[in-house]
């Protein structure tokens, strides 16, 4: 028997559909993710013929020279770009269908992230590349602090659990990727009010879609807004931080470089750094 979903899939679809109506006003975070993914793709010299974009809110993310397929959890996004509607942990594609898979801004809302990464690896052909970006641990500290102040000792479940960089690397290995890399970039945004931050989160489809979420009372929101305002700088703006977690991994292939066999080194570390080698005495 499978465990219950951490996220409400239906609510997530509805909120992405609502976000689609004014996406261009709030797409700065995904735009930063797309730039980071494309920088990482530019460092790869091999060509890709067919690629998949997972979480395709628009068509800005491309793999150079590749024919793009696109999938999004929301109907409105999928319909607008001529893609497929579907969830990341239920990919409707055959194994070994793509040379590359990219994803920007959706994998933090997947209850079974290990399963989703395993499926991504399976739809890749041997020596295929995955590059993804998602909101990582340490994001939204100002918002979290404001709600801790507003709700005191009994905070409600309002924030999604987020993956840190070390766990992300482990997940890539567990999913079967080779040459895994996980790294973080920070994006700071200054806000005039809590309402503007919440509007951005709703506009990018990143608001609370936990399966067990609690309605937000007006008095709680008012206290959180006051706490957020108290953290403002001299210009009346509060800085919010987004940690963008980038994941890179390759589908296994015999042509890939292998780590050296343990004990096969011909020179000691001590000699390399100029220290006496105890084994030589």
C-alpha positions in Angstrom: 0.0 0.0 0.0 1.5 3.3 -1.1 1.8 6.2 1.5 -0.6 9.1 1.1 0.5 12.0 -1.0 2.3 14.8 0.8 0.8 17.3 -1.7 -2.7 17.9 -2.9 -2.4 17.1 -6.6 -5.8 18.6 -7.6 -5.0 21.8 -5.7 -1.7 22.1 -7.3 -3.2 21.8 -10.8 -5.8 24.4 -10.0 -3.2 26.9 -8.7 -1.0 26.4 -11.7 -4.0 27.1 -13.9 -4.7 30.3 -12.0 -1.1 31.3 -12.2 -1.1 30.8 -16.0 -3.4 33.9 -16.4 -0.7 36.3 -15.2 2.4 34.3 -15.4 4.6 36.9 -17.0 4.2 39.2 -14.0 5.7 36.7 -11.6 8.1 34.5 -13.6 11.4 36.0 -12.2 12.3 32.9 -10.2 11.8 30.5 -13.0 13.7 32.9 -15.3 16.7 32.7 -13.0 16.4 28.9 -13.0 16.2 28.8 -16.8 19.3 31.0 -17.1 21.2 28.7 -14.7 20.1 25.5 -16.6 21.1 27.0 -19.9 24.5 28.0 -18.6 25.1 24.4 -17.5 23.9 23.1 -20.9 26.3 25.4 -22.6 29.2 23.7 -20.9 28.2 20.4 -22.6 29.7 19.8 -26.1 27.7 16.8 -27.2 24.6 17.3 -29.2 21.1 16.3 -28.1 18.4 15.3 -30.6 15.3 15.0 -28.4 14.7 16.6 -25.1 11.9 16.9 -22.4 11.0 20.0 -20.4 9.2 19.0 -17.2 7.2 21.8 -15.6 6.9 23.8 -18.8 5.1 27.0 -17.8 6.3 28.5 -21.1 8.7 27.7 -23.9 11.7 29.7 -22.8 13.7 26.7 -21.6 15.2 24.9 -24.6 18.0 22.5 -25.2 20.1 23.7 -28.2 19.2 22.0 -31.5 16.9 19.5 -29.8 13.3 18.8 -30.6 11.4 19.7 -27.4 8.6 17.8 -25.8 6.9 19.5 -22.8 4.8 18.4 -19.8 3.3 20.4 -17.0 1.0 19.4 -14.0 -1.4 22.2 -15.0 -3.9 22.0 -17.9 -3.6 25.7 -18.8 0.2 25.7 -19.2 0.2 22.3 -21.0 -2.5 23.5 -23.4 -0.9 26.9 -24.1 2.4 25.3 -25.2 1.0 22.3 -27.0 2.4 20.0 -24.3 1.1 17.1 -22.2 -0.5 17.5 -18.8 1.0 15.1 -16.2 2.9 14.8 -12.9 6.6 14.4 -12.5 6.3 11.1 -10.6 3.9 9.7 -13.2 5.7 10.5 -16.5 3.7 9.1 -19.5 6.8 8.4 -21.6 8.5 5.2 -22.6 12.0 4.3 -21.2 14.9 5.8 -23.2 12.8 8.3 -25.0 15.0 11.4 -24.7 18.7 12.5 -24.9 18.1 15.3 -22.3 15.6 16.2 -19.6 15.4 19.7 -18.1 13.1 21.0 -15.3 12.7 24.4 -13.7 10.7 25.2 -10.7 8.4 22.3 -10.1 10.3 19.4 -8.4 9.9 20.9 -4.9 6.2 20.1 -5.1 6.6 16.4 -5.8 5.7 14.1 -2.9 7.8 11.2 -4.3 10.9 13.1 -5.4 13.1 10.0 -5.4 10.5 8.3 -7.6 10.3 11.3 -9.9 14.1 11.4 -10.3 14.2 7.6 -11.0 11.6 8.1 -13.8 13.6 10.9 -15.3 16.6 8.7 -15.4 14.6 5.9 -17.0 13.2 8.1 -19.8 16.8 9.1 -20.6 18.8 7.2 -23.2 22.2 6.0 -22.2 24.5 8.9 -21.6 21.5 11.2 -21.5 21.7 14.4 -19.4 19.4 15.7 -16.7 19.6 19.3 -15.5 17.0 20.6 -13.1 16.4 23.5 -10.8 14.1 23.9 -7.8 13.6 25.9 -4.6 15.9 24.4 -2.0 16.3 24.4 1.8 16.9 27.8 3.4 14.4 29.6 1.1 11.9 32.1 2.4 13.5 32.8 5.8 11.7 36.1 6.2 8.3 34.6 5.5 8.9 31.7 7.8 10.0 34.0 10.6 6.9 36.2 10.2 4.6 33.3 10.5 6.5 31.9 13.5 5.9 35.2 15.2 2.3 35.3 14.2 1.4 31.8 15.3 3.6 31.4 18.3 4.1 27.9 19.8 1.5 26.2 17.6 2.4 26.9 14.0 0.3 25.4 11.2 1.7 23.5 8.3 2.2 26.3 5.8 5.6 25.5 4.2 6.7 22.7 2.0 9.6 20.5 3.1 12.6 21.5 1.0 15.7 19.5 0.0 19.2 20.7 0.9 22.2 20.4 -1.4 23.7 17.3 0.3 20.4 15.4 0.2 19.9 16.3 -3.4 23.2 14.8 -4.4 22.3 11.6 -2.5 18.9 11.5 -4.3 20.6 11.7 -7.7 22.8 8.7 -6.8 19.8 6.7 -5.5 18.0 7.4 -8.7 20.8 5.8 -10.7 22.5 8.9 -12.1 26.2 9.0 -12.7 28.5 12.0 -12.3 26.0 13.7 -10.1 26.4 17.4 -9.2 24.2 19.5 -6.8 24.9 23.2 -6.2 23.1 26.2 -4.9 22.7 29.8 -6.1 21.0 32.5 -4.0 18.5 35.1 -5.2 17.5 38.0 -2.9 14.4 40.0 -3.5 13.3 43.1 -1.6 9.6 43.5 -0.8 7.5 46.5 0.3 5.0 44.2 2.1 4.1 40.7 2.9 1.1 40.9 0.6 3.4 41.5 -2.4 5.5 38.4 -1.6 2.4 36.3 -1.2 1.1 37.6 -4.5 4.4 36.6 -6.2 4.2 33.1 -4.7 0.6 32.7 -5.9 1.5 34.1 -9.3 4.3 31.6 -9.8 2.2 28.7 -8.6 4.3 28.3 -5.4 1.8 28.7 -2.7 0.9 26.1 -0.1 -0.4 22.9 -1.7 0.2 20.5 1.2 -2.5 17.8 1.5 -3.0 18.7 5.2 -3.0 22.5 5.1 -4.8 24.8 7.5 -6.9 27.8 6.3 -5.2 31.2 7.0 -7.2 33.3 9.4 -7.2 37.1 8.9 -5.8 37.9 12.3 -2.9 35.5 11.7 -2.2 37.1 8.4 -2.3 40.6 10.0 0.2 39.6 12.7 2.5 38.0 10.0 2.3 41.1 7.9 3.3 43.3 10.9 6.2 41.0 11.7 7.3 41.0 8.1 7.2 44.9 8.1 9.2 45.0 11.3 12.1 43.3 9.5 12.3 46.0 6.9 15.4 48.1 6.2 15.7 51.9 6.2 14.0 51.9 2.8 11.0 50.1 4.1 11.7 46.9 2.2 12.2 43.4 3.7 14.7 41.1 1.9 13.5 37.6 1.1 15.8 34.9 0.0 15.3 32.1 -2.5 17.9 29.3 -2.6 17.9 27.8 -6.1 19.1 24.2 -6.1 20.6 23.0 -9.3 20.8 19.2 -10.1 22.9 17.6 -12.8 23.3 13.9 -13.6 23.8 11.5 -16.5 22.1 8.3 -17.4 24.7 5.5 -17.1 26.7 4.5 -20.2 29.9 2.4 -20.6 31.6 5.3 -22.4 31.6 7.5 -19.3 34.7 8.0 -17.2 35.0 5.7 -14.2 36.4 6.5 -10.8 39.9 5.0 -10.2 40.0 1.6 -8.5 40.7 1.9 -4.8 44.4 1.5 -4.1 45.4 2.1 -7.7 47.2 5.4 -7.1 50.8 5.6 -8.1 51.7 8.6 -6.0 50.9 9.4 -2.4 48.9 12.4 -1.2 51.7 13.2 1.2 54.2 13.5 -1.6 51.8 15.7 -3.6 51.6 18.2 -0.8 55.2 18.1 0.1 55.0 16.1 3.3 57.2 13.1 4.3 55.5 9.8 3.3 55.4 7.4 6.3 55.3 4.5 3.9 58.7 5.4 2.5 60.5 5.3 5.9 
